[in-house]
């Protein structure tokens, strides 16, 4: 796996001929923080791909600055490069994100009504739901696959006597929920639903914009974490990269949810900020 970053003082010839440096597991592009052209982005990705192919690597972490280079990112995606986006970590940290919101907003579980927008539920999300139904009295699932989730609804009631609601009414389903968890609905789909004007929306995959003019809530697309175990990383990585991306790249494994949660406790991972389009928490 490689960390792709900019350089502080790119040399003129390096910039002119798009010369990329490789230092240990870092790919250093000959740019600083300027927006690069589409042509330059394509050339840099071609050279990046050659490095990745030579080392039989397909996974990269982008620095905060390189993340803003949309053309470079798009060319990486089209070259089938796996860019770490901390999506697994976000699911594993969902309970912590909810607790962070409750503490910052002084909210009690019994005061909250949760709606979950989801079409395909992962094992991590299912484990989250098993814990959430015990704490939150009102949980509503909005999905295009109602029959699949009706079985889940029945299982929760039969095994635990807990009622969750499954439906897909675009006018009413999410209208009374003050917290919305958007697992996998894209921008155009979630905007077809009526949403409570002051809701807090947690987008697990980010980059969602709520088009409703009356919406004054908080639409969360990103967050920050902190964790212990930074002695393995140099100062440059800590400053240039998002910690959540580093954590996912280095510590997230294909393992059951409870072991991932144990690692969260072991490394003392904590949510430190949530970033929304209208505000931050």
N, C-alpha and C positions, 0 to 999 in steps of 0.2 A: 504494500500500500504506500502511496506517495501523498505528501502534502504539497500542494501547489500554491506558490506565493509570489508576490511582487518583490522588487528590490528597492532599497533606499536610494541608491545612486546608480541608475543604469548607465553603462558606458555607451558612448555615441555609436561605436561600431557594433556593439551588441544589439542596440535598438535598430540600427540600419539593416543588419543582416538577420535579425530575429534569432540571435544566438541564445539558446537556453542552457543554463547551468544546472548540473545535478550535484547535490551535496547530501550524501547519506540518503535519507528517504525524502528529500525535498527537491522539488522541481521549481527552479527560480526563473521566472519570466523576465525579460528585459524591459519591463514597464514599471512605472511607479503607481500613480493613482489617476492618470489621465485616461479618458475614454479612448479606446483603440478602434480603428476602422474594421469593417467587416473583413476586408482583404487580409489585414494583419492578423485578425483573430483566426481566420482559416489557416494561415501559415503556421501560427503558433500551435494550433491544435494538431496539425499534421505532424509537427515535430514532437509534440507531447505524446501523441499516439505511438510514434516509433519507439520512444523510450519505454512506454508501457508494454508494448508488444515484445520488445527485446528482453524485458525482465518478467514476462508472462504475468503481468499485473493488470487488473481492470478496475481497481477501486482507488478513488482519490478523495482527498479532503481539500476544499477550497478555502483560502483565506477570506477575511471579510471584504477586502478590496477586490479580489478576483471574483467573488460572488456578484459584484455589481457589473461585471463585464458580460452583459447578456449575450452578445454574439459569440464570445468564447465559450460560454456555458452551453449554448445551443448547439454549437459544433461538436462539443464533447458528447452531449446527449446523442446526437445523430451518429456518432462514432461508437455508440454502445458502451460508453465509459460509465461506470457506476459511481455517481457523485454522492457522497455521504450527506444526508440531509436530516439526520437524527429523528427519523420518523418512528423507528422502533422505540427509541428512548422516550419520545413524547407519549406514546401509549403506556409505557411502563411507569411514567411519571404522572399520569393523569390524576391519580388520587392526590398526589402532592400538589398539583396545580389547583385542584378543587379546594384543598385545605388552605392553600396560600390565599385564594380569593376570599374564602370565608373569614380568615383571620384579618385580612386587610380591610374588608368591607363590614366586619362585625356581623356576619350572617349566621343564623342558626339553621341546622339541617331541616328542622321542621318548617322553616319559613320558605324553603326552596322547592321549586318545581323544575325538574330536569327534563329536557327533551334531547334525545340522541338521534341525529341524522345518520343512518348507516344502511348500506346495501350489502356489504360483505364484512362479516365480523371475524376478526382474527382471534386466536386463542388468548392473546394478551388482553384484548378488549373484552372477551367473554369472562375472563377472571376478574377484570375490573368491575364488570356488571354484577357479578356474584357478591362482591363486597358492597357496591353502591346500593343495591336494593335493600340491604340491611340497615343502611344509615339514612337514606332519603325516602320519604314516604310516597312521593309522587314522581314516578319515572315513566316517560312516554317515549316510545320508539317510533320514528317515522322512517318508512322504508318503501322501496318499490317491490320488495320481495315479501309481501305480507304473509303468505303461507309458510315460508321458511321460518319466520320469526314468531308466528302463531304457536308453533311447537315449543319454542323457547318460553313464550308466555304461559303455556299450559304447564310446562315442567316446573317453572318457578312457583306456580300456585299449588301444584300437587305436592312438591317436595318441601316447600317452606311456607306455604300459605301466604305468599307475597304476590300482590297484584301489580303487574306492569301493563301498560296499554300499548298495543301495536296498531298502527293505522297509517293513513296517508292522505288526510284531509288538508288540502293546501290552504284553505281559509281559516281553519280552526285549530289544527293539531298543535301548532307551536305558539299560538297567540297568547297563552297565559304562562309560559315558562320564562322564569327570570334567568336561568342558566341553560344554554344550549351547547351541546357537544357535537360538533360536526366532524364525523369520522372520515367520510369519503365522498360527500356530495360536492360536485364541482360548482363553480361560481354561478353559471347560468341556471343550474337546477335549484340551488338553495334560495335564489332570489325569486323563485316562483311561489314561495310560501309566505304567508303573513307571519311576521315575527313581532313579538312584544317590543315596543319602542325603546325600552330601557334595559333590554336583555344584555347579559354578558355572554358572548359567543366564543367558544374555544375551538379553533380550527386546527385539528391534529396535523393536517398537511399544509397549512398556511396558504397565503396568496389569495384569500377570499375577500371580496369587496361587497358590502351590503349597499344596494342601490336605493333602498327606501329612503326618501327625503326626510321623513319624520323620525328615523332611527337616531337615537341619542345615546345608545348604550355603548359598550366596549367590545370591539371586534378584534379578538386576539389572534394574531398571525405568527407571533414569534415570542421567544422568552430567553432568559439567561439562567445559567446554573453555576454553582460552584461545587467543587469537590476536593477531597484531600489528595493524596497520591499524585501531586504534580512534580514530585522530585525526579520522575523519569523524563520530564519534558523540559526543554530549554526555554529560556526567557522569551526568545523570538516566537516560538509556537504559542506560548501563553498570551502574548500580546496581539499576535496577528490573526489568530484563529478563534472561532467560537468554541467555548469549552464544551458545549453540548455535542458538537461535531467530533471533537477529540474523544470525548467519552464514548460515543457510539462506535467510533472507529477502533478504539483500543480495548473496550471492555464489554461491549454488547456481544453476546454469543447466542447461538441457537440452543436455547435451553428453556425449561419450563419457567413460567411466570414467577413462581415463588423463589427460584434461585436468582433470577434477575433482581427481584426485590431484596434479596439478601445482599447482593452486591451493592445495591443502592445504599443500604445501611452500612455496609463495610467501608465504602469509600466516602461516606457522609455526604452524599449528593443532596443538594438542596436547591430549590427554585429561588432565585433572587430577584427577578423582575419579569413582568409580563408586558408585552408591547401590543397595544391596540391601535386601530386606525383613528379613533377619536380621543384616546387617552392611553395612559399606561398605569399599571398597578404595581 
